[in-house]
């Protein structure tokens, strides 16, 4: 095989080969990937049906043979797979560098928590873990992690994401205040319930273990205190 992979845009004629790369790479990864949610023939049909005008799909070739591909949108890297025969030859790095060069404002992706090789690969290229889920939103129902490469201006990238989260936080606080006001109108007593508040703090801490239960308990106490004050 050639030393350096050749990258080019994908064509419709490449799609069957890309499906085989996809299937072979996932099968070779073993326990790094959870069991597939779809049989191989469904995956082949799905890849053959890609609208190449909706994605930036890049093919990696060695000696004229398709050995890898990436599939991206303006904000997300949806796929990056390398055929087992070509792994360890710089194909994945070449594909990723190509993606990053086209996403100077940053790009995100999801990786399975179990896929330690992929997580390490993206970490070496500057990706940061920003979110973990239990996998209930993906087809495999496997825990996953959102990674982000913050682009050429990391401060601007992260601040833009903070602004989005702050709007969500504002909406949650507004709903919490409205619910506190509603429950105060029907409660038999205005006294606070320490046991219930401790349970609320425990549930919230399970979602954000990085903060720890004591810190979350203090945050929950402030939210409840201020919501009660606003409800009076």
Order of alpha helices (4+ residues) and beta strands (2+ residues): beta-alpha-alpha-beta-beta-beta-alpha-beta-alpha-beta-beta-alpha-alpha-alpha
